[in-house]
Amino acid sequence: MSGPDNSKPSSSVKLVLLGEAAVGKSSLVLRFVNNDFQENKEPTIGAAFLTQKCNLPSRTIKFEIWDTAGQERFASLAPMYYRNAQSALVVYDLTKPTSLTKAKHWVAELQRQASPGIVIALVGNKLDLGAITDDNGNSLRAISTEDAKSYAEDEGLLFFETSAKTGEGVKDVFEAIAGEIPESALKSRGAAGAGMGGGRREAEGVLGGAVDLAREGFGAKEGCAC
C-alpha cells in the first residue's frame, strides 16, 4: 500500500463512536487502525482517543477518533466527546435487537445536539455471526439488512454492515465518511481541534484520564488504512 501523498492538502476530522456496550466499537477502531482483532477485548472506560489517516484522491483526511464507552454509567459524558465532531459512527450488534434501539437513541441525540451537518454512519457490526446458526438451525442475525437500511435512509444516514473480526466492510465505512465531509467542514480544523482538546481535558478531569488505545495495544499510527 502506498504511503500518503504529502503534496495533497490534509484535513483533520473529529469522529466519535457511539453505541451500546459490547457491540464492537473498539474492535472496529482496532481493525481500522492496526488491521487487527482481539477476541476478548476489555471494555472501554470513559473513552479512548487515537488517530488514523485516510487518503482520498484530492486530499488526506486525518481522523481524530473518540471511542466512547457503551456502559450506561458513562452515557452522560458523551456530549463532551461528540461536541464539534464532524462525523459519527453509531454502532449496533446485528444479533441483538436492543442494540439497534439504543443506536436510534444516539442518532436522535446527535441530530438534536451535535454540530449541524455532522455526517452519521449507522453500522451493523458482527456480520460474521450473521452467517452462523444456532442448534435449531436459526440464524444468529436478529436485525435484517432491509430494516436497518430503511431506517438509515429515512434519517439521512450512511449505512454499512461490518465484521470487525474478519475486516469485512470496515475500511469502506471510514472511506465513505471521509468522502462525505463537506469542504466547508474540512476547512475548520481549528474548531475540530478545540473540540477534541476540550473533550480530552474534561474527560481527564472526570475520569482521571481517558483510556489511551496506544497504551492498550492499539498503537495510533500515521499510516493510511484506506
C-alpha positions in Angstrom: 0.0 0.0 0.0 1.4 3.4 -1.0 2.0 6.0 1.7 0.2 9.3 1.9 0.9 11.9 -0.8 2.4 14.9 1.1 1.6 17.2 -1.8 -2.1 16.8 -1.2 -3.9 19.1 1.4 -4.5 17.4 4.7 -7.6 18.0 6.9 -8.4 16.8 10.4 -11.8 15.3 11.0 -13.1 14.6 14.5 -15.1 11.3 14.6 -16.9 9.8 17.6 -18.1 6.2 18.0 -21.4 5.7 20.0 -23.4 2.6 20.7 -24.4 0.1 23.4 -21.7 -1.8 25.3 -20.2 -4.9 23.6 -21.4 -4.0 20.0 -17.7 -3.9 18.9 -16.9 -0.2 18.7 -13.3 -0.6 19.9 -12.9 -3.7 17.7 -13.9 -1.6 14.7 -11.3 1.0 15.6 -8.6 -1.6 16.2 -9.3 -3.2 12.8 -9.2 0.2 11.1 -6.0 1.4 12.7 -4.0 -1.8 13.2 -5.8 -4.2 10.9 -6.1 -6.5 14.0 -8.7 -8.1 16.1 -8.7 -9.2 19.8 -11.2 -11.9 20.7 -11.6 -10.9 24.3 -11.4 -7.1 24.3 -11.6 -5.3 27.6 -14.5 -2.7 27.9 -13.5 0.9 27.2 -13.5 3.0 30.4 -14.8 6.5 29.7 -13.3 7.0 26.2 -10.2 6.3 24.2 -8.5 8.5 21.6 -6.4 7.8 18.6 -5.7 8.9 15.1 -5.6 7.4 11.6 -5.1 8.8 8.1 -7.2 8.1 5.1 -6.2 9.0 1.6 -8.7 10.4 -0.8 -7.9 11.4 -4.4 -7.9 15.1 -3.6 -6.8 15.2 0.0 -5.7 13.3 3.1 -8.1 13.0 5.9 -6.7 12.6 9.4 -9.4 11.1 11.6 -9.3 12.1 15.3 -11.2 9.3 16.8 -13.0 9.2 20.1 -14.2 5.7 21.0 -16.7 6.1 23.8 -17.7 3.6 26.5 -21.0 1.9 25.9 -21.9 1.3 29.6 -24.9 3.3 30.7 -23.0 4.9 33.6 -20.8 6.8 31.0 -23.7 8.0 28.8 -23.9 11.4 30.4 -20.3 12.0 29.3 -21.0 11.5 25.6 -21.7 15.2 24.8 -18.1 16.2 25.7 -16.9 13.7 23.1 -19.3 14.5 20.2 -19.0 18.2 20.7 -17.7 19.8 17.5 -17.5 16.3 15.8 -17.8 16.4 12.1 -18.7 12.7 11.9 -20.0 9.8 14.0 -20.2 6.1 13.8 -23.3 4.8 15.6 -22.8 1.0 16.0 -25.2 -1.8 16.8 -24.8 -5.6 17.0 -26.9 -7.2 14.3 -27.5 -10.2 16.5 -29.0 -8.0 19.3 -32.2 -6.0 18.6 -31.9 -3.9 21.7 -28.6 -2.5 20.4 -30.4 -1.0 17.4 -32.9 0.6 19.7 -30.0 2.2 21.6 -28.4 3.2 18.3 -31.6 5.0 17.3 -31.4 6.9 20.6 -27.9 8.0 19.8 -28.8 9.1 16.3 -31.7 11.2 17.7 -29.4 12.8 20.2 -26.8 13.6 17.6 -29.4 15.2 15.4 -30.6 17.3 18.3 -27.4 18.3 19.9 -24.4 17.7 17.7 -22.9 20.1 15.2 -25.1 20.9 12.2 -24.2 18.9 9.1 -22.5 16.1 11.1 -22.0 13.0 8.9 -23.5 10.0 10.7 -23.0 6.4 9.7 -25.2 3.6 11.1 -23.0 0.5 11.3 -24.3 -3.0 12.0 -21.4 -5.0 13.3 -20.7 -8.7 13.8 -21.6 -9.7 10.3 -19.6 -12.8 10.7 -22.1 -14.0 13.3 -25.0 -13.5 11.0 -23.9 -16.5 8.9 -23.9 -18.8 11.9 -26.9 -20.8 13.0 -27.9 -22.0 16.5 -28.7 -25.6 17.5 -32.2 -25.3 16.0 -30.8 -24.1 12.6 -31.9 -20.5 13.2 -29.6 -17.7 12.1 -28.0 -15.6 14.9 -28.8 -12.5 12.9 -31.7 -10.7 14.6 -31.8 -7.5 12.6 -32.4 -7.6 8.9 -30.3 -5.6 6.5 -33.5 -4.2 4.9 -35.0 -2.9 8.2 -31.8 -1.2 9.3 -31.1 0.2 5.8 -34.6 1.6 5.6 -34.3 3.4 8.9 -30.9 4.8 7.8 -32.3 6.1 4.6 -35.3 7.7 6.4 -32.9 9.5 8.7 -30.3 10.5 6.0 -27.6 8.3 7.4 -24.8 6.3 5.7 -25.4 2.6 6.3 -22.9 -0.3 6.5 -22.7 -3.8 7.8 -19.3 -4.9 9.1 -17.3 -7.6 10.8 -14.5 -6.2 12.9 -13.4 -9.9 13.3 -12.9 -10.5 9.6 -12.4 -6.9 8.5 -15.3 -7.0 6.1 -16.7 -3.6 5.3 -14.6 -1.7 7.9 -12.4 0.3 5.5 -15.5 1.1 3.4 -17.1 2.9 6.4 -14.2 5.3 7.0 -13.7 5.9 3.3 -17.3 6.8 2.9 -17.3 9.1 5.8 -14.1 10.8 4.6 -15.7 11.4 1.2 -19.0 12.8 2.7 -17.4 15.5 4.9 -18.2 18.8 3.1 -15.4 21.1 2.1 -16.6 23.8 4.4 -16.2 21.5 7.4 -12.8 20.4 6.3 -11.5 24.0 6.4 -12.5 24.5 10.0 -9.6 22.5 11.5 -9.3 24.9 14.5 -12.9 24.1 15.6 -12.3 20.4 15.4 -9.1 20.6 17.3 -10.7 22.8 20.0 -13.5 20.3 20.5 -11.1 17.5 20.7 -8.8 19.1 23.2 -11.6 20.4 25.3 -13.2 17.0 25.4 -9.9 15.4 26.4 -9.3 17.8 29.2 -12.8 17.4 30.6 -12.6 13.6 30.3 -9.3 13.6 32.3 -10.9 15.8 34.9 -13.9 13.5 35.3 -12.3 10.1 34.8 -8.7 10.7 36.0 -7.5 10.2 32.4 -9.2 8.6 29.4 -8.0 5.2 28.3 -5.4 5.5 25.6 -5.7 2.8 23.0 -2.0 3.2 22.2 -1.2 2.0 25.8 -3.7 -0.8 25.4 -2.0 -2.3 22.4 -3.7 -0.3 19.7 -0.8 2.0 18.8 -2.1 5.1 17.0 -0.5 5.1 13.5 0.3 7.7 11.0 -0.1 5.3 8.1 -3.2 5.0 5.9 -5.7 2.3 6.3 -7.8 3.4 3.4 
